[in-house]
């Protein structure tokens, strides 16, 4: 039986997809990448914001057409949209044969088999469960880098966010399980390990009584084959001294942090339910740059949050201009049902949200170009991602660049390189690099 797997949304969702793929692969199902070749289609959905919800629904409907045509034998929907709208999916899209919630992905084989047998199947485990899957994941990121989800759920309850209702309370994956997973990934050829969770910074507090991300990092650094370890989703208020020291001391840990700050106006931050003020954000950023001078900081912002005034938008622009983040993304606020922010007064018109987003991104482009120019003449290590067709050039990433969310750089060389190789390069332009060192 041929299975097509469509994974939507974030990299945390992708890890769940890879676990399900591993379970299906072990059972002998053939993984394919075309709808026309599939007997079974699994859509792992997202519904974090409106656009993600629309993409998930549209994808399910498109796949349902293959069921109507007769070749497709089973259509399975998993993930966040399935968790939140399971009954609506069952009632309104009869072509869907099985629905699995966010903590039920370990039931994927059972769901597929029941669907093939013609039995409607819905599995919604406790949203605070933590599936324990022993089988190997099927890594889909090319083999040289992989995401590792170190925790599930979130305790923050920001007023705009539905995640705690979909993913449950924060619960860390035991360290011994993560180390075993990391060793297995290294044995498969993974060289860059990217740690993800709804929030990575408080890892271990629920299990070990204290923040333990620094301890996990030191153990991961001992694993042969892993050369880069990258940390995403660090809430700024949870950054702590032992973590900073570990990033400084461990050569394998990239001098890169993803800090989702969302805004810089104290009034907006308070309405968002965030736990930092602008002054605290400045203090945290300045401390990180003082302790780790070459650190690359990425952040995300929300523009057009209910009640955001033009003055508060200008305050955010000034903050971005002053802080000069290496990488920055901006989302327009999306009201999500069952969240406090969705019922707030003073909702902002969509065109205003989009104009403010455009202004912030235009400012960030100027900052990013200036920072790139400052790199000219420096030597850096890059991971090769692939070759540019018909040119003596390759694309790659520096420690400043997380896959899919940051950029790629171009390396000019006549040497033959492979994806996953590390090379030493000299920066010759904003995105242009020349190979100067032997492969590592």
C-alpha positions as CSV (number, residue, x, y, z in Angstrom):
1,X,0.0,0.0,0.0
2,X,1.3,3.5,-1.0
3,X,1.0,6.3,1.5
4,X,1.4,10.1,0.8
5,X,2.1,12.1,3.9
6,X,1.4,15.9,3.9
7,X,2.9,17.8,6.9
8,X,1.7,21.3,7.4
9,X,2.6,24.0,9.9
10,X,5.6,24.2,12.2
11,X,8.8,22.0,12.6
12,X,7.3,20.6,15.8
13,X,4.5,19.2,13.7
14,X,7.0,17.9,11.3
15,X,8.6,15.8,14.1
16,X,5.2,14.2,14.8
17,X,4.9,13.5,11.0
18,X,8.3,11.8,11.0
19,X,7.4,9.7,13.9
20,X,4.2,8.6,12.1
21,X,6.2,7.9,9.0
22,X,8.6,5.7,10.9
23,X,5.7,3.7,12.3
24,X,4.1,3.2,8.9
25,X,7.4,2.4,7.3
26,X,8.1,-0.3,9.8
27,X,4.7,-1.8,9.1
28,X,5.7,-2.1,5.4
29,X,3.8,0.8,3.9
30,X,5.4,2.4,0.9
31,X,6.0,6.2,1.2
32,X,5.3,8.1,-2.0
33,X,5.3,11.8,-2.9
34,X,2.5,12.0,-5.4
35,X,-1.3,12.0,-4.9
36,X,-1.8,10.0,-8.0
37,X,0.4,7.1,-6.7
38,X,-1.2,7.1,-3.2
39,X,-3.7,4.5,-1.8
40,X,-3.7,6.3,1.5
41,X,-3.2,10.0,2.2
42,X,-2.4,11.4,5.7
43,X,-2.7,15.2,6.2
44,X,-1.0,16.4,9.4
45,X,-2.7,19.8,10.0
46,X,-2.0,23.2,11.6
47,X,-4.5,25.8,12.8
48,X,-2.3,28.2,14.8
49,X,-3.5,31.2,12.8
50,X,-6.2,31.8,10.3
51,X,-4.0,31.3,7.2
52,X,-2.7,28.0,8.6
53,X,-6.3,26.9,9.3
54,X,-7.3,27.8,5.7
55,X,-4.4,26.0,4.2
56,X,-5.2,22.8,6.2
57,X,-8.9,22.9,5.3
58,X,-8.0,23.5,1.6
59,X,-5.5,20.7,1.6
60,X,-8.0,18.2,3.1
61,X,-10.6,19.2,0.5
62,X,-8.1,18.8,-2.3
63,X,-7.2,15.4,-1.1
64,X,-10.8,14.4,-0.7
65,X,-11.3,14.9,-4.4
66,X,-9.0,11.8,-5.0
67,X,-11.3,9.9,-2.7
68,X,-14.3,10.8,-4.8
69,X,-12.5,9.7,-8.0
70,X,-12.2,6.2,-6.5
71,X,-8.4,5.4,-6.5
72,X,-7.8,6.7,-3.0
73,X,-8.8,4.1,-0.4
74,X,-8.3,6.1,2.8
75,X,-7.9,9.7,3.9
76,X,-6.6,10.4,7.4
77,X,-6.4,13.8,9.2
78,X,-4.1,14.4,12.1
79,X,-2.7,17.2,14.1
80,X,-3.9,20.5,15.5
81,X,-6.9,21.1,13.2
82,X,-8.0,17.5,13.9
83,X,-7.7,18.1,17.6
84,X,-9.7,21.3,17.6
85,X,-12.4,20.5,14.9
86,X,-12.7,16.7,14.9
87,X,-16.5,16.7,14.8
88,X,-16.7,19.4,12.1
89,X,-14.3,17.4,9.9
90,X,-16.3,14.2,10.4
91,X,-19.6,16.0,9.7
92,X,-18.6,18.2,6.8
93,X,-16.0,16.2,4.9
94,X,-17.4,12.6,4.7
95,X,-14.4,11.5,2.6
96,X,-12.2,11.6,5.8
97,X,-12.0,8.1,7.2
98,X,-10.0,8.7,10.4
99,X,-9.1,11.6,12.7
100,X,-6.2,11.7,15.2
101,X,-5.6,14.4,17.8
102,X,-2.3,16.0,18.7
103,X,-1.4,13.3,21.3
104,X,-2.7,10.4,19.3
105,X,-0.1,10.1,16.5
106,X,1.2,6.9,17.9
107,X,-2.1,5.3,16.8
108,X,-1.5,6.1,13.1
109,X,-1.1,2.5,12.0
110,X,-4.3,1.5,13.8
111,X,-6.1,4.4,12.2
112,X,-4.9,3.6,8.7
113,X,-5.8,-0.1,9.1
114,X,-9.3,0.7,10.4
115,X,-9.8,3.2,7.6
116,X,-8.8,0.6,5.0
117,X,-11.3,-1.8,6.6
118,X,-14.1,0.8,6.1
119,X,-14.4,1.6,9.8
120,X,-14.7,5.3,10.8
121,X,-12.0,5.9,13.3
122,X,-11.4,8.8,15.8
123,X,-8.7,8.8,18.5
124,X,-8.4,11.8,20.8
125,X,-6.1,11.0,23.8
126,X,-5.8,13.2,26.8
127,X,-4.3,16.5,25.5
128,X,-1.7,16.3,28.3
129,X,-0.5,12.8,27.3
130,X,3.0,12.3,25.9
131,X,3.2,9.4,23.4
132,X,6.1,7.1,23.9
133,X,7.2,5.7,20.5
134,X,10.1,3.3,20.4
135,X,10.4,3.0,16.6
136,X,12.8,5.2,14.7
137,X,11.6,8.4,13.0
138,X,11.8,8.7,9.2
139,X,13.8,11.9,8.8
140,X,12.5,14.0,5.9
141,X,14.9,17.0,6.0
142,X,17.6,15.6,3.8
143,X,19.5,13.7,6.4
144,X,22.2,16.2,7.4
145,X,20.0,18.1,9.8
146,X,17.0,17.1,11.9
147,X,14.6,18.7,14.4
148,X,14.3,17.2,17.9
149,X,11.2,18.1,20.0
150,X,12.4,18.3,23.6
151,X,9.0,19.1,25.1
152,X,5.3,19.3,24.3
153,X,2.6,21.9,25.3
154,X,2.9,25.3,26.9
155,X,2.0,26.9,30.2
156,X,2.2,30.6,29.2
157,X,-1.4,31.1,28.0
158,X,-0.8,34.3,25.9
159,X,-4.1,35.9,25.2
160,X,-3.8,35.4,21.4
161,X,-2.7,31.8,21.4
162,X,-4.7,28.6,21.2
163,X,-1.7,26.2,21.6
164,X,-2.3,25.2,25.3
165,X,-5.8,24.0,24.4
166,X,-4.5,22.0,21.4
167,X,-1.2,20.8,22.9
168,X,-1.8,20.7,26.6
169,X,0.3,21.8,29.5
170,X,4.1,21.9,29.3
171,X,5.8,18.5,29.7
172,X,9.4,17.8,29.0
173,X,10.6,14.6,27.2
174,X,13.0,12.7,29.6
175,X,16.6,13.5,29.0
176,X,17.6,9.8,28.5
177,X,15.1,9.4,25.7
178,X,16.3,12.6,24.0
179,X,19.9,11.4,24.2
180,X,19.0,8.1,22.7
181,X,17.1,9.8,19.9
182,X,20.0,12.1,19.2
183,X,22.5,9.2,19.1
184,X,20.2,7.4,16.6
185,X,19.9,10.5,14.5
186,X,23.7,11.0,14.5
187,X,24.1,7.3,13.4
188,X,21.8,8.1,10.5
189,X,24.2,10.9,9.4
190,X,22.5,13.9,11.0
191,X,25.2,16.7,11.7
192,X,22.9,19.5,12.9
193,X,20.4,19.0,15.7
194,X,17.8,21.7,16.0
195,X,16.0,21.7,19.4
196,X,12.4,22.7,19.3
197,X,9.4,22.9,21.6
198,X,6.6,25.4,22.2
199,X,9.2,26.8,24.6
200,X,12.7,25.3,24.9
201,X,14.0,27.5,27.7
202,X,12.2,25.9,30.6
203,X,13.0,22.4,29.5
204,X,13.2,20.0,32.4
205,X,11.7,22.2,35.1
206,X,8.6,19.9,35.3
207,X,10.7,16.7,35.5
208,X,13.8,17.8,37.4
209,X,12.6,20.7,39.5
210,X,14.9,23.2,37.7
211,X,15.6,24.5,34.2
212,X,17.8,21.9,32.6
213,X,18.4,22.9,29.0
214,X,22.0,23.6,29.7
215,X,22.5,20.1,31.1
216,X,20.8,18.6,28.0
217,X,23.0,20.7,25.7
218,X,26.2,19.5,27.5
219,X,25.2,15.9,27.1
220,X,24.2,16.3,23.5
221,X,27.6,17.9,22.7
222,X,29.3,14.6,23.7
223,X,27.6,12.7,20.9
224,X,30.0,11.9,18.1
225,X,28.8,13.0,14.6
226,X,26.7,16.0,15.8
227,X,28.6,19.2,14.8
228,X,26.0,21.9,15.3
229,X,23.2,22.2,17.9
230,X,20.7,25.0,17.3
231,X,18.1,26.3,19.8
232,X,14.7,27.7,18.7
233,X,11.8,29.1,20.6
234,X,13.5,30.6,23.6
235,X,11.2,32.8,25.6
236,X,13.3,35.8,26.6
237,X,12.2,36.0,30.2
238,X,13.4,32.4,30.8
239,X,17.0,32.9,29.5
240,X,19.3,32.1,32.5
241,X,23.0,32.3,33.3
242,X,23.8,28.6,33.1
243,X,22.3,28.5,29.6
244,X,24.3,31.5,28.4
245,X,27.5,30.0,29.9
246,X,26.9,26.7,28.2
247,X,26.3,28.4,24.8
248,X,29.6,30.2,25.3
249,X,31.6,27.2,26.3
250,X,30.3,24.4,24.1
251,X,31.8,24.7,20.6
252,X,29.0,22.6,19.0
253,X,26.2,24.9,20.2
254,X,25.5,27.6,17.6
255,X,25.8,31.2,18.7
256,X,22.2,31.7,17.6
257,X,19.0,32.1,19.6
258,X,15.4,32.5,18.5
259,X,13.6,34.9,20.9
260,X,9.9,35.4,20.1
261,X,9.3,38.8,21.7
262,X,6.0,39.7,19.8
263,X,6.1,43.4,20.6
264,X,7.9,46.1,22.5
265,X,5.2,48.4,23.9
266,X,4.5,47.6,27.5
267,X,0.8,48.2,27.1
268,X,0.6,45.8,24.2
269,X,2.8,43.2,25.9
270,X,0.5,43.3,28.9
271,X,-2.7,42.8,26.8
272,X,-0.9,39.9,25.0
273,X,-0.3,38.2,28.4
274,X,3.4,38.3,27.8
275,X,5.7,38.3,30.8
276,X,8.3,40.8,29.8
277,X,8.5,44.6,29.5
278,X,10.5,46.6,26.9
279,X,13.1,47.4,29.5
280,X,13.5,43.7,30.3
281,X,13.8,42.8,26.7
282,X,16.5,45.4,26.2
283,X,18.3,44.1,29.3
284,X,18.2,40.5,28.1
285,X,19.4,41.3,24.5
286,X,22.2,43.5,25.8
287,X,23.3,40.8,28.2
288,X,23.3,38.1,25.5
289,X,25.4,40.4,23.2
290,X,27.8,41.3,25.9
291,X,28.4,37.6,27.0
292,X,28.4,36.2,23.4
293,X,29.5,39.1,21.1
294,X,28.9,37.1,17.8
295,X,25.5,35.8,18.8
296,X,22.8,35.9,16.1
297,X,19.4,36.8,17.4
298,X,16.2,36.0,15.6
299,X,12.7,37.2,16.7
300,X,9.1,37.3,15.6
301,X,6.6,40.1,16.1
302,X,2.8,40.5,15.9
303,X,1.5,43.7,14.4
304,X,-2.1,44.9,14.6
305,X,-2.9,43.4,18.0
306,X,-6.2,44.6,19.3
307,X,-5.9,48.2,20.6
308,X,-2.4,48.7,19.1
309,X,-2.2,52.5,18.5
310,X,-0.1,54.2,15.8
311,X,2.1,55.4,18.6
312,X,2.7,51.9,19.9
313,X,3.5,50.8,16.4
314,X,6.0,53.5,16.1
315,X,7.5,52.5,19.4
316,X,7.9,49.0,18.0
317,X,9.6,50.3,14.9
318,X,12.0,52.4,17.0
319,X,12.8,49.3,19.1
320,X,13.5,47.2,16.0
321,X,15.7,50.0,14.7
322,X,17.6,50.2,17.9
323,X,18.0,46.4,18.6
324,X,19.1,45.5,15.0
325,X,18.0,41.9,15.1
326,X,19.9,39.6,12.7
327,X,16.7,37.9,11.6
328,X,13.1,39.0,12.1
329,X,9.7,37.9,11.0
330,X,6.4,39.8,11.4
331,X,2.9,38.2,11.5
332,X,-0.3,40.2,11.3
333,X,-2.6,39.5,14.3
334,X,-5.1,36.7,13.6
335,X,-8.1,36.5,16.0
336,X,-8.5,32.9,17.1
337,X,-11.8,31.7,18.6
338,X,-11.7,30.7,22.2
339,X,-8.8,33.1,23.0
340,X,-9.2,36.2,25.1
341,X,-7.8,38.5,22.4
342,X,-10.4,37.5,19.9
343,X,-13.1,39.1,22.1
344,X,-11.1,42.3,22.9
345,X,-12.5,45.6,21.6
346,X,-10.6,47.8,19.2
347,X,-9.8,45.1,16.6
348,X,-7.5,46.6,14.0
349,X,-8.6,46.6,10.3
350,X,-6.7,44.1,8.1
351,X,-5.3,46.8,5.8
352,X,-3.8,48.6,8.8
353,X,-2.2,45.4,10.1
354,X,-0.7,44.7,6.6
355,X,0.6,48.3,6.3
356,X,2.3,48.0,9.6
357,X,3.7,44.6,8.8
358,X,5.1,46.0,5.5
359,X,6.7,49.0,7.3
360,X,8.4,46.7,9.9
361,X,9.7,44.3,7.2
362,X,11.0,47.2,5.1
363,X,12.9,48.5,8.1
364,X,14.3,45.0,8.8
365,X,15.5,44.6,5.2
366,X,17.6,47.7,5.6
367,X,19.0,46.4,8.9
368,X,19.7,42.9,7.5
369,X,21.5,44.4,4.4
370,X,23.7,46.6,6.7
371,X,24.5,43.6,8.9
372,X,25.3,41.5,5.9
373,X,27.7,44.2,4.5
374,X,29.4,44.2,7.9
375,X,30.3,40.5,7.4
376,X,32.3,41.2,4.2
377,X,35.9,40.0,4.6
378,X,35.2,37.7,7.5
379,X,35.6,33.9,7.5
380,X,32.8,31.7,8.6
381,X,31.9,28.0,8.6
382,X,28.9,27.0,6.4
383,X,26.9,23.8,5.9
384,X,26.3,23.0,2.3
385,X,22.7,22.5,1.3
386,X,23.0,21.9,-2.4
387,X,24.4,22.9,-5.8
388,X,23.2,25.7,-8.0
389,X,22.2,24.2,-11.3
390,X,24.6,24.8,-14.2
391,X,26.9,27.0,-12.1
392,X,30.1,26.6,-10.1
393,X,28.3,27.6,-7.0
394,X,26.5,26.0,-4.0
395,X,24.0,27.2,-1.5
396,X,24.6,26.8,2.2
397,X,23.8,28.1,5.7
398,X,26.0,29.8,8.3
399,X,25.4,29.4,12.1
400,X,23.2,32.5,11.7
401,X,20.7,30.7,9.5
402,X,18.1,28.2,10.6
403,X,16.7,26.0,7.8
404,X,13.5,27.3,6.1
405,X,13.1,30.4,8.3
406,X,16.3,32.3,7.6
407,X,18.3,32.7,4.4
408,X,20.7,30.8,2.2
409,X,24.1,32.0,1.0
410,X,25.9,31.3,-2.2
411,X,29.4,29.8,-2.3
412,X,31.6,30.2,-5.4
413,X,33.9,27.2,-6.0
414,X,35.1,24.7,-8.5
415,X,35.3,22.1,-5.8
416,X,32.8,19.3,-5.7
417,X,30.8,19.5,-2.5
418,X,28.0,17.4,-1.0
419,X,24.9,18.3,1.0
420,X,25.8,18.2,4.7
421,X,29.5,19.0,4.1
422,X,31.0,21.8,6.2
423,X,33.3,24.3,4.5
424,X,35.3,27.3,5.6
425,X,34.4,30.4,3.4
426,X,35.3,34.1,3.1
427,X,32.4,36.6,2.8
428,X,32.8,38.5,-0.5
429,X,29.4,40.2,-0.7
430,X,26.0,40.5,1.0
431,X,25.1,36.9,0.0
432,X,28.3,35.9,-1.8
433,X,31.0,33.7,-0.3
434,X,34.2,32.1,-1.6
435,X,35.5,28.7,-0.5
436,X,38.8,29.1,1.1
437,X,39.2,26.0,3.4
438,X,39.1,22.3,3.2
439,X,36.0,20.4,4.0
440,X,35.5,19.5,7.6
